[in-house]
Amino acid sequence: MSRKRWTAGVAALALAFGLSAARAETPKDILVMAKTIDDLITLDPAQVFEFSGAEIQAQIYDRLVTYPVDDVSRLMGHIAESWQVSDDGRTFTFKIRDGITFHSGAPLTAEDVAFSLQRVIKLKQTPSFILTQFGFTPENVAERIRARDPRTLVVTLDKPYAPTFFLYCLTAGVGSVVDMKTALAQEKEGDLGHEWLKTHSAGSGAFRLVSWKPNESVILDANPDYWLGAPKIKRVIIRHIPESATQRLLIEKGDVDIARDLLPDDIEALRNNPDIDIISVPKGTVFYLGLNLKNEYLAHPKVRLALKYLVPYEKIVNTVLKGQALVHQAFLPMGFLGALEDKPFSYDVARAKELLAEAGYGDGFAITMDVASKSPIKEIAQIIQAAWAEAGIRLELIPGDAKQTLTKYRARNHDIYIGRWGADYQDPHSNADSFALNPDNSDEAKLTGKLAWRNSYFDPELNAMTEAAVLEKDPAKRAEMYREIQRKVQMEGPFVVFAQAIEVIAQRKNVKGMIWGPSFDAHRYFRAWKE
């Protein structure tokens, strides 16, 4: 970016925020964040399934159950004050906390909670599988999820799952509680307020949505009546700034308080800046390649194995992702119950060529990869492109914004997709359900929340292993079951997992109290303040 263009951009930002262009520092009660938000598709909790949307939604809505960010193993009530589990392990009875109000001023009741969980099932959007896996259907959900009285919610599951599995699912975005009266007041053609809630909010959280301008900004205003205490920051402005160099310049100048998508070189350049803190947060997020088995080359198991020997794991982690990831090759991130730390693959062109020859593709082949045009994904893709060429694989990179590439991926219209995956909840089944379980491999099934389905990966034995693991109540046995599942996917599956993320954030030193969590939707802004 030229100096002239950057200066014009700063002036535009200043005008947008009501700031003086001569005084770059942001107001004390406004938090300005630079972040790539081109993956933002919706803000309806029943539909959100993207990184940016999940984080923003978590500021607007409260969830039934949560966990402290420094100890994800400790489940705790949020809207639910407490709960009991029946002797047969199928019925959960939640006591709903009194005194919580929505942004509309209406009191939050068990009826709102029941409505919110029911609408996830009825709307059948991508994340609904997090709840439908417990046997809920549009036909039975009114009976299975019900308010017994204003303070009591009763939920009945189809099987006696490990109790923590169900509770961790409620910590996901689908456990967010929506203001029933507000949503229904905006209902059109029986959509339960869905179209309206894509771009509006009806929550009880610390912030409410003021505006969302795609590929430009999101503005949140503080809820002065928040039940955990009014935020000191009165407004949060999230600016879509996809270029790392631009984010760096803006935070150096003081035009933004936080920069979220910096490349290693820009991070290193900021480390010695006395006005900026560099914060590293281990994440439950993995980087991976999804190989669509509809493709004739990728359908061959030896081709898939060859590609796993053609990723320069160390180079990617030590250059493009320097300080932002570590090499990891299994779908469960380290820190999860049963996480597999085996790393059987290394960059080995000779071994890859042997496998390709055995598969009948000794001369290589041509194939495409869909790549979001943002850092670090595009840089990683370029490294892989060059590495695969060493084995005769002609990889064409198809660029697009995150929304475009995700839409194509969810429709199973890709050859190879490169991206990140974060667990929806802190139970190992979250990732096993996506990477290993595919009960219906037909295009009509549209199981878009399952990566196995997206990549046409169907293995009845693996399905049975995954379904058994989620019912096992002994933690040690359950952990070993998940390790076996990961080994099978690692060697046979259509996923090339190559790294686990460490999020690196640049933050002005006068910003205090931000909560940076272990998952993509565990960050919280409401404790933030400025000196």
C-alpha positions in Angstrom: 0.0 0.0 0.0 1.4 3.4 -1.0 1.9 6.1 1.7 -0.7 8.3 -0.1 -3.3 5.5 -0.1 -2.6 4.7 3.6 -2.9 8.3 4.7 -6.3 8.6 2.9 -7.4 5.4 4.6 -6.5 6.7 8.0 -8.4 9.9 7.3 -11.4 7.9 6.2 -11.2 5.8 9.4 -11.0 9.0 11.5 -14.1 10.4 9.8 -16.0 7.1 10.3 -15.2 7.0 14.0 -15.7 10.7 14.6 -12.1 11.2 15.4 -9.7 14.0 14.6 -7.3 13.0 11.8 -4.6 14.9 13.6 -5.1 12.9 16.8 -4.9 9.2 16.0 -5.6 7.9 19.5 -9.1 6.3 19.8 -11.5 7.6 22.4 -11.3 6.1 25.9 -14.7 4.5 25.8 -14.4 3.1 22.2 -12.5 0.0 21.3 -11.4 -0.3 17.7 -10.2 -3.6 16.3 -8.6 -4.5 13.0 -9.7 -7.9 11.8 -10.4 -9.9 8.7 -14.2 -10.4 8.7 -14.9 -11.4 5.1 -16.1 -14.8 6.3 -19.1 -13.1 8.1 -22.3 -14.5 6.6 -24.9 -14.2 9.3 -25.3 -13.3 13.0 -28.3 -15.5 13.7 -27.1 -17.9 16.5 -29.1 -20.7 14.8 -26.9 -20.3 11.6 -23.5 -18.9 12.6 -20.8 -21.3 11.8 -17.9 -19.1 10.8 -15.0 -17.8 12.9 -15.9 -14.1 12.8 -19.6 -14.5 13.2 -19.1 -16.9 16.2 -16.9 -14.4 18.0 -19.2 -11.5 17.4 -22.3 -13.5 18.3 -20.7 -14.4 21.6 -20.6 -10.8 22.7 -24.4 -10.4 21.9 -25.9 -13.5 23.3 -25.6 -15.4 26.6 -25.5 -19.2 26.6 -27.0 -21.8 28.8 -23.6 -23.3 30.0 -20.0 -22.0 29.8 -16.5 -22.7 31.1 -13.7 -20.5 32.4 -11.2 -19.7 29.7 -8.3 -20.8 31.8 -9.8 -24.2 32.6 -12.0 -25.6 29.9 -12.4 -28.8 31.9 -14.6 -27.0 34.4 -18.2 -26.7 33.1 -20.2 -24.0 34.9 -23.7 -22.5 34.6 -24.2 -19.2 32.8 -27.9 -18.6 32.1 -28.4 -22.0 33.8 -27.8 -21.5 37.5 -27.7 -25.3 38.1 -28.8 -28.6 36.6 -29.6 -32.2 37.5 -29.3 -35.4 35.4 -31.8 -38.2 35.8 -30.7 -41.7 36.9 -31.1 -43.1 33.4 -28.8 -40.3 32.1 -31.3 -39.0 29.5 -33.1 -36.1 31.2 -31.5 -32.8 32.2 -33.3 -30.3 34.3 -31.9 -26.8 34.3 -32.7 -24.0 36.8 -32.7 -20.8 34.9 -31.1 -17.8 36.6 -33.5 -15.1 37.7 -33.0 -11.3 37.0 -31.6 -11.5 33.4 -33.2 -9.2 30.9 -32.9 -9.0 27.1 -31.8 -5.8 25.3 -35.5 -5.2 24.7 -36.1 -5.0 28.4 -38.1 -8.3 28.5 -37.2 -10.8 31.2 -35.3 -13.9 30.1 -37.3 -17.1 31.0 -37.1 -20.8 30.5 -39.6 -20.4 27.7 -37.1 -18.2 25.8 -34.4 -20.9 26.3 -36.8 -23.6 25.1 -37.7 -21.5 22.0 -34.1 -20.8 21.2 -33.0 -24.4 21.3 -36.2 -25.5 19.4 -35.6 -22.9 16.6 -32.1 -24.3 16.0 -33.7 -27.7 15.3 -36.6 -26.3 13.2 -34.4 -24.0 11.0 -32.1 -26.8 10.1 -29.1 -24.5 9.5 -25.5 -25.8 9.4 -24.8 -25.9 13.1 -28.1 -27.6 14.0 -26.3 -31.0 13.9 -24.7 -30.1 17.3 -28.2 -30.6 18.8 -29.9 -33.0 16.3 -27.3 -35.6 17.2 -29.2 -36.0 20.5 -32.3 -37.3 18.7 -34.1 -34.0 18.4 -36.3 -33.4 15.3 -38.7 -30.7 14.3 -41.5 -33.1 15.1 -40.4 -34.1 18.6 -38.5 -31.0 19.8 -41.5 -29.4 21.5 -41.9 -32.4 23.7 -38.2 -33.1 24.2 -37.2 -29.5 25.0 -39.8 -27.7 27.2 -40.2 -25.1 29.9 -41.9 -26.6 32.9 -42.3 -23.2 34.5 -40.6 -19.8 34.0 -37.4 -20.9 35.8 -37.2 -24.6 34.8 -36.1 -26.1 31.5 -36.4 -29.9 30.9 -34.4 -31.6 28.1 -34.7 -35.3 27.3 -32.1 -37.0 25.0 -32.6 -40.1 22.9 -29.6 -42.0 24.6 -27.6 -41.8 27.8 -24.6 -40.0 26.4 -21.6 -39.0 28.5 -23.2 -36.0 30.4 -20.3 -33.7 29.8 -20.7 -34.3 26.0 -24.2 -32.8 26.0 -23.2 -30.0 28.4 -20.2 -29.0 26.2 -22.6 -28.9 23.2 -24.6 -26.3 25.0 -21.5 -24.1 25.4 -21.5 -23.7 21.5 -23.2 -20.9 19.7 -26.4 -23.0 19.3 -26.8 -22.7 23.1 -27.3 -19.0 22.8 -30.6 -17.7 24.1 -32.7 -15.5 21.8 -35.5 -13.1 22.9 -38.6 -15.0 21.8 -41.0 -12.1 21.6 -38.6 -10.0 19.5 -37.8 -12.8 17.1 -41.4 -13.7 16.6 -42.4 -10.1 16.1 -40.0 -10.1 13.0 -41.1 -13.5 11.8 -41.9 -13.9 8.0 -43.4 -17.0 6.5 -42.7 -19.1 9.6 -38.9 -18.4 9.6 -38.9 -17.7 13.4 -37.2 -14.3 12.7 -34.3 -15.9 10.9 -33.9 -13.4 8.0 -34.2 -10.4 10.5 -31.7 -12.0 12.9 -29.1 -12.3 10.2 -28.4 -8.6 10.5 -30.1 -7.7 13.8 -29.8 -8.9 17.4 -32.2 -10.0 20.1 -29.9 -11.1 22.9 -29.2 -10.5 26.6 -25.4 -10.2 26.2 -22.9 -7.5 27.1 -23.3 -5.8 23.7 -26.0 -5.3 21.1 -25.5 -5.1 17.4 -25.7 -1.6 15.9 -24.6 -2.3 12.4 -22.9 -4.8 10.1 -21.6 -3.6 6.7 -20.2 -6.7 4.8 -16.5 -6.5 4.2 -16.4 -3.2 6.0 -17.3 -3.1 9.7 -19.3 -4.3 12.6 -20.4 -1.9 15.4 -21.5 -3.1 18.8 -22.8 -0.9 21.6 -22.6 -1.8 25.3 -25.6 -3.1 27.2 -25.8 -0.8 30.3 -28.1 -3.3 32.1 -25.9 -6.4 31.5 -26.5 -8.8 34.4 -22.7 -9.3 35.0 -22.1 -5.6 35.1 -22.2 -2.8 32.5 -19.1 -2.8 30.1 -16.8 0.1 30.6 -16.2 0.2 26.9 -19.3 1.8 25.4 -18.7 0.9 21.7 -16.7 -1.7 19.9 -15.9 -1.1 16.2 -14.5 -4.1 14.2 -12.9 -2.9 11.0 -12.4 -5.3 8.1 -8.7 -4.8 7.4 -7.4 -7.9 5.5 -3.8 -6.7 4.9 -1.3 -7.4 7.7 0.9 -4.4 6.8 -2.1 -2.1 7.0 -3.1 -3.5 10.4 0.4 -2.9 11.6 0.5 0.7 10.5 -2.9 1.4 12.0 -2.0 0.0 15.5 1.4 1.8 15.4 -0.4 5.0 14.7 -3.0 4.4 17.3 -5.9 4.4 14.9 -6.9 0.9 16.1 -6.4 -0.5 19.6 -6.1 -4.2 18.6 -4.8 -5.9 15.4 -5.8 -9.5 14.9 -4.3 -10.9 11.7 -0.7 -9.9 11.6 1.9 -11.9 9.7 5.2 -13.0 11.5 7.3 -10.2 10.1 4.8 -7.5 11.2 4.5 -9.1 14.7 8.3 -9.1 15.1 8.4 -5.5 14.0 6.0 -4.6 16.8 7.7 -6.5 19.6 9.9 -3.7 20.6 7.3 -1.0 20.4 6.8 0.3 23.9 3.2 1.2 23.3 2.1 -2.3 22.1 1.8 -5.7 23.8 2.1 -8.9 21.8 -0.2 -11.6 23.2 0.0 -15.3 22.3 -3.1 -17.5 22.9 -3.0 -21.3 22.3 -6.1 -22.2 20.2 -8.1 -25.4 19.7 -7.9 -24.7 15.9 -6.1 -26.9 13.3 -5.0 -26.0 9.8 -5.8 -28.7 7.2 -6.4 -29.7 3.6 -9.7 -31.2 2.7 -9.4 -33.7 -0.2 -12.7 -34.3 -2.0 -13.0 -38.1 -2.7 -15.3 -37.3 -5.6 -12.1 -36.5 -7.5 -10.7 -39.6 -9.3 -7.2 -38.9 -8.1 -8.0 -38.2 -4.5 -10.3 -41.2 -4.3 -7.1 -43.4 -4.4 -5.8 -44.0 -0.9 -2.2 -44.1 -2.0 -2.6 -40.6 -3.6 -3.9 -39.3 -0.4 -1.0 -40.8 1.5 1.4 -39.4 -1.0 0.0 -35.9 -0.5 0.6 -36.2 3.3 4.3 -36.7 2.5 4.3 -33.6 0.2 3.5 -31.0 2.8 6.6 -29.0 4.1 5.3 -29.0 7.7 8.3 -27.5 9.3 8.8 -24.8 6.6 5.2 -23.7 6.9 5.3 -23.5 10.7 8.7 -21.8 10.8 8.1 -19.2 8.1 4.5 -18.3 7.2 3.2 -19.3 10.6 6.2 -18.4 12.7 5.2 -18.0 16.3 1.5 -18.6 15.3 1.4 -22.4 15.1 3.1 -25.7 15.8 3.3 -28.8 13.7 0.3 -31.1 14.5 -1.1 -33.9 12.3 -4.3 -35.2 14.0 -7.8 -33.7 14.0 -8.0 -33.3 17.8 -6.0 -30.3 19.0 -3.6 -30.8 21.9 -5.4 -30.1 25.1 -8.5 -32.1 24.2 -9.3 -35.5 25.8 -7.7 -38.2 23.7 -5.6 -35.8 21.5 -3.1 -37.8 19.4 0.3 -36.2 19.2 1.8 -38.7 16.8 3.5 -37.1 13.7 4.0 -39.9 11.2 4.5 -37.6 8.2 7.4 -35.4 7.0 8.2 -33.8 3.7 9.5 -36.7 1.7 9.3 -36.2 -2.1 10.9 -39.6 -2.8 8.3 -41.5 -0.7 5.5 -39.5 -2.3 6.7 -40.4 -5.8 6.8 -44.1 -4.9 3.2 -43.9 -3.6 2.0 -42.0 -6.7 3.7 -44.6 -9.0 2.1 -47.4 -7.1 -1.3 -45.6 -7.6 -0.7 -45.4 -11.3 0.1 -41.7 -11.4 3.9 -41.7 -11.7 3.8 -38.7 -14.0 1.6 -36.7 -11.6 -1.7 -35.0 -12.4 -3.4 -31.6 -12.5 -5.8 -30.6 -9.7 -7.2 -27.4 -8.1 -7.2 -26.0 -4.6 -9.7 -23.3 -3.4 -7.9 -20.7 -1.4 -9.2 -17.8 0.6 -7.3 -14.6 -0.5 -6.1 -13.7 2.9 -3.0 -14.3 5.0 -1.7 -16.7 6.0 -3.9 -19.1 3.9 -2.7 -17.8 0.6 1.0 -17.9 1.5 0.6 -21.5 2.8 -1.1 -22.5 -0.4 1.8 -21.1 -2.4 4.3 -23.2 -0.4 2.3 -26.3 -1.0 1.9 -25.6 -4.7 5.7 -25.4 -5.1 6.2 -28.5 -3.0 3.7 -30.6 -5.0 5.3 -29.6 -8.3 8.5 -31.5 -7.1 6.4 -34.7 -7.5 4.8 -33.7 -10.8 1.5 -32.5 -9.3 0.3 -29.4 -11.1 -1.7 -27.6 -8.5 -3.9 -24.6 -9.6 -4.8 -22.2 -6.9 -8.3 -20.8 -7.2 -8.6 -17.6 -5.1 -11.7 -16.1 -3.6 -12.9 -14.4 -0.5 -13.6 -16.6 2.6 -17.4 -16.6 1.9 -17.0 -17.7 -1.7 -14.6 -20.5 -0.9 -16.6 -21.7 2.1 -19.8 -21.8 0.1 -18.2 -23.9 -2.6 -16.6 -26.2 0.0 -20.0 -26.8 1.8 -21.5 -27.7 -1.6 -18.8 -30.4 -2.2 -17.8 -28.6 -5.4 -14.1 -28.4 -4.7 -11.1 -30.6 -5.4 -9.0 -29.5 -2.5 -9.8 -26.9 0.2 -7.3 -25.3 2.5 -8.6 -23.8 5.8 -8.8 -23.9 9.5 -11.2 -25.8 11.8 -12.1 -24.9 15.3 -14.0 -27.1 17.7 -17.6 -26.1 18.3 -17.3 -27.2 21.9 -14.5 -28.5 24.2 -15.4 -32.2 24.0 -13.5 -34.5 21.6 -16.7 -35.5 19.8 -16.9 -32.0 18.4 -14.1 -32.7 15.9 -14.6 -36.5 15.7 -18.2 -35.8 14.6 -16.9 -33.6 11.8 -13.8 -35.4 10.6 -14.9 -39.0 11.1 -18.7 -39.4 11.1 -20.7 -39.4 7.9 -24.0 -41.3 8.2 -25.3 -40.4 4.7 -22.8 -39.7 1.9 -25.5 -38.6 -0.7 -25.4 -35.1 -2.1 -29.0 -34.7 -0.9 -28.0 -35.2 2.7 -26.4 -31.8 2.9 -24.6 -32.5 6.1 -22.6 -29.3 5.7 -21.4 -29.2 9.3 -19.5 -32.5 8.8 -16.2 -32.3 7.1 -16.3 -36.0 6.3 -19.5 -35.4 4.3 -18.0 -32.3 2.6 -15.1 -34.4 1.4 -17.2 -37.5 0.4 -15.6 -39.6 3.1 -17.8 -42.6 4.1 -16.5 -45.4 6.3 -19.1 -47.5 8.1 -16.4 -48.9 10.5 -15.3 -45.4 11.4 -18.9 -44.3 11.9 -19.4 -47.2 14.4 -16.2 -46.3 16.3 -17.3 -42.6 16.6 -20.8 -43.4 17.7 -19.4 -45.8 20.4 -16.9 -43.3 21.7 -19.5 -40.7 22.5 -21.4 -43.1 24.7 -18.4 -44.2 26.8 -18.5 -42.8 30.3 -15.1 -43.9 31.5 -12.7 -41.0 30.5 -9.6 -43.2 30.1 -11.3 -45.7 27.8 -13.0 -42.8 25.9 -9.6 -41.1 25.4 -8.1 -44.2 23.8 -11.1 -44.7 21.6 -10.6 -41.2 20.2 -6.9 -41.9 19.6 -7.8 -45.0 17.6 -10.3 -43.0 15.5 -7.6 -40.3 14.8 -5.0 -42.9 13.8 -7.5 -44.4 11.2 -8.4 -40.9 9.8 -4.7 -39.9 9.9 -3.6 -42.8 7.7 -6.7 -43.4 5.5 -8.8 -40.2 5.5 -9.1 -37.2 3.2 -7.5 -34.7 5.6 -4.0 -33.4 5.7 -3.8 -31.8 9.1 -0.5 -29.9 9.3 -0.6 -27.4 12.2 -2.3 -26.2 15.4 -2.9 -22.5 15.8 -1.5 -20.1 18.3 -3.3 -16.8 17.9 -1.0 -13.8 18.2 -2.6 -10.5 18.9 -1.2 -7.0 19.0 -2.8 -4.8 21.6 -2.2 -1.2 22.6 -0.8 -1.1 26.2 -3.5 1.1 27.4 -6.1 -1.6 26.7 -6.8 -3.8 29.7 -9.1 -6.6 30.6 -9.7 -8.3 27.3 -10.5 -12.0 27.7 -8.7 -14.1 25.0 -10.1 -17.6 25.1 -8.9 -21.0 23.8 -11.6 -21.3 21.1 -12.7 -19.0 18.3 -15.8 -18.0 20.2 -14.4 -17.7 23.7 -13.0 -14.2 23.4 -14.9 -11.7 25.5 -14.9 -7.9 25.2 -17.1 -6.9 28.2 -14.3 -6.7 30.8 -12.2 -4.4 28.6 -11.2 -0.9 29.6 -8.6 1.7 28.7 -6.2 3.5 30.9 
